[in-house]
C-alpha cells in the first residue's frame, strides 16, 4: 500500500488551481511555510489533512497558530518540517529522521544525504525571478520513499 504526501511551500497567498489538482488524492499535505493567507490552509484541508508551519512572511495574528517547526510521523516515517533549511538546529541522522522538508529559497531540491531525504518543493505561489513554480509528492511504501517534483506553470 502506498501513502502519498503532497508537499507545498511558499504559496504567498496564492493557491493555484493546478496545485490543487496535483494534490488531489494525496493522503496528507505538508506546507513548508510562507502560507500568506489563512484561506490557503482552509482550501488545502478540503483536499487532505494538513501539517503547516509558519514562514517569515506569515506575520499576521492568524499565523500564530502555526509553529516554526513540526515533527510528524506519517506512514511510519519521521519527518521534520521547517521553513529555512539554514536554521536547522537538529542532527537529522542522530534524531533518526527520514525526511527534512523546507521551503524559503523557492528553489526545488530533492537530495538524500546520509540516508535522510532533504526536500524543498520550491514555490507554488507567485513566480519569483526565473524560478520554476513547483510542488512535490512523496510516495511512501513499507520499503521506500519516492519523491517527485511537479511543475505547475509555464508562464
BADOKOL-833803 format. One record per residue (C-alpha): residue number from 1; x negated, y negated, z negated. Coordinates in nm, 3 decimals. Last residue first. Layout:
N
 num       x       y       z
 NUM       X       Y       Z
...
***
This chain:
155
 num       x       y       z
 155  -0.423  -3.126   1.753
 154  -0.498  -2.756   1.760
 153  -0.307  -2.666   1.451
 152  -0.276  -2.379   1.206
 151  -0.587  -2.162   1.240
 150  -0.577  -1.856   1.013
 149  -0.884  -1.721   0.832
 148  -0.867  -1.353   0.738
 147  -0.986  -1.181   0.423
 146  -0.989  -0.803   0.383
 145  -1.019  -0.679   0.026
 144  -1.081  -0.307  -0.004
 143  -1.033   0.031  -0.172
 142  -0.699   0.011  -0.354
 141  -0.570  -0.224  -0.089
 140  -0.585  -0.601  -0.080
 139  -0.508  -0.806   0.230
 138  -0.639  -1.160   0.194
 137  -0.482  -1.447   0.383
 136  -0.636  -1.778   0.470
 135  -0.538  -2.134   0.559
 134  -0.656  -2.362   0.835
 133  -0.663  -2.705   0.998
 132  -1.006  -2.735   1.161
 131  -1.249  -3.015   1.077
 130  -1.302  -3.297   1.327
 129  -1.254  -3.575   1.070
 128  -0.976  -3.476   0.834
 127  -0.656  -3.327   0.972
 126  -0.354  -3.375   0.746
 125  -0.282  -3.072   0.531
 124  -0.388  -2.707   0.562
 123  -0.748  -2.776   0.463
 122  -1.014  -2.508   0.442
 121  -0.924  -2.164   0.306
 120  -1.229  -2.159   0.078
 119  -1.310  -1.801  -0.013
 118  -1.606  -1.667  -0.207
 117  -1.578  -1.288  -0.218
 116  -1.790  -1.143  -0.501
 115  -2.002  -0.830  -0.438
 114  -2.333  -1.008  -0.497
 113  -2.232  -1.274  -0.243
 112  -1.942  -1.220  -0.003
 111  -1.866  -1.515   0.222
 110  -1.549  -1.665   0.362
 109  -1.558  -2.039   0.421
 108  -1.320  -2.295   0.571
 107  -1.442  -2.655   0.534
 106  -1.188  -2.895   0.378
 105  -1.453  -2.953   0.107
 104  -1.201  -2.960  -0.179
 103  -1.089  -2.595  -0.183
 102  -1.187  -2.301  -0.399
 101  -1.102  -1.935  -0.448
 100  -1.355  -1.706  -0.619
  99  -1.290  -1.335  -0.567
  98  -1.369  -1.002  -0.731
  97  -1.479  -1.139  -1.066
  96  -1.669  -0.918  -1.313
  95  -1.735  -1.209  -1.552
  94  -2.110  -1.148  -1.526
  93  -2.082  -1.141  -1.145
  92  -1.867  -1.455  -1.129
  91  -2.105  -1.643  -1.361
  90  -1.899  -1.926  -1.497
  89  -1.934  -2.302  -1.464
  88  -1.814  -2.358  -1.107
  87  -1.806  -2.737  -1.052
  86  -1.973  -2.722  -0.709
  85  -1.693  -2.487  -0.599
  84  -1.452  -2.781  -0.613
  83  -1.085  -2.691  -0.666
  82  -1.099  -2.392  -0.896
  81  -0.940  -2.046  -0.878
  80  -1.085  -1.729  -1.032
  79  -0.954  -1.395  -0.909
  78  -0.985  -1.055  -1.077
  77  -0.837  -0.779  -0.859
  76  -0.591  -0.513  -0.975
  75  -0.326  -0.610  -0.721
  74  -0.340  -0.966  -0.852
  73  -0.519  -1.070  -1.169
  72  -0.542  -1.441  -1.239
  71  -0.792  -1.689  -1.380
  70  -0.695  -2.050  -1.326
  69  -0.887  -2.375  -1.308
  68  -0.805  -2.747  -1.327
  67  -0.470  -2.665  -1.488
  66  -0.139  -2.767  -1.334
  65   0.141  -2.910  -1.549
  64  -0.031  -3.250  -1.549
  63   0.030  -3.281  -1.174
  62   0.382  -3.425  -1.209
  61   0.240  -3.720  -1.406
  60   0.047  -3.827  -1.098
  59  -0.324  -3.753  -1.049
  58  -0.338  -3.468  -0.798
  57  -0.600  -3.624  -0.567
  56  -0.891  -3.452  -0.752
  55  -0.728  -3.111  -0.739
  54  -0.484  -2.946  -0.977
  53  -0.437  -2.570  -0.966
  52  -0.169  -2.351  -0.817
  51  -0.052  -1.992  -0.862
  50   0.260  -1.935  -0.657
  49   0.527  -1.663  -0.635
  48   0.643  -1.619  -0.274
  47   0.815  -1.805   0.014
  46   1.059  -2.030  -0.171
  45   0.777  -2.092  -0.418
  44   0.581  -2.257  -0.135
  43   0.855  -2.517  -0.089
  42   0.860  -2.604  -0.459
  41   0.479  -2.615  -0.459
  40   0.477  -2.869  -0.177
  39   0.761  -3.067  -0.336
  38   0.527  -3.156  -0.625
  37   0.329  -3.389  -0.396
  36  -0.041  -3.410  -0.301
  35  -0.142  -3.048  -0.358
  34  -0.510  -3.136  -0.375
  33  -0.568  -2.796  -0.532
  32  -0.657  -2.439  -0.439
  31  -0.302  -2.315  -0.383
  30  -0.271  -1.937  -0.430
  29   0.031  -1.766  -0.279
  28   0.163  -1.420  -0.369
  27   0.324  -1.123  -0.192
  26   0.294  -1.267   0.158
  25   0.589  -1.223   0.395
  24   0.599  -1.575   0.533
  23   0.263  -1.745   0.473
  22   0.191  -1.799   0.843
  21   0.540  -1.941   0.897
  20   0.500  -2.183   0.606
  19   0.164  -2.292   0.742
  18   0.313  -2.337   1.092
  17   0.581  -2.563   0.943
  16   0.306  -2.784   0.800
  15   0.325  -2.851   0.427
  14   0.194  -3.205   0.391
  13   0.141  -3.377   0.054
  12  -0.239  -3.359   0.055
  11  -0.226  -2.993   0.166
  10  -0.581  -2.947   0.040
   9  -0.557  -2.576  -0.018
   8  -0.389  -2.256   0.098
   7  -0.444  -1.890   0.019
   6  -0.179  -1.634   0.109
   5  -0.224  -1.306  -0.077
   4  -0.118  -0.977   0.080
   3  -0.083  -0.657  -0.124
   2  -0.127  -0.346   0.092
   1   0.000   0.000   0.000
***
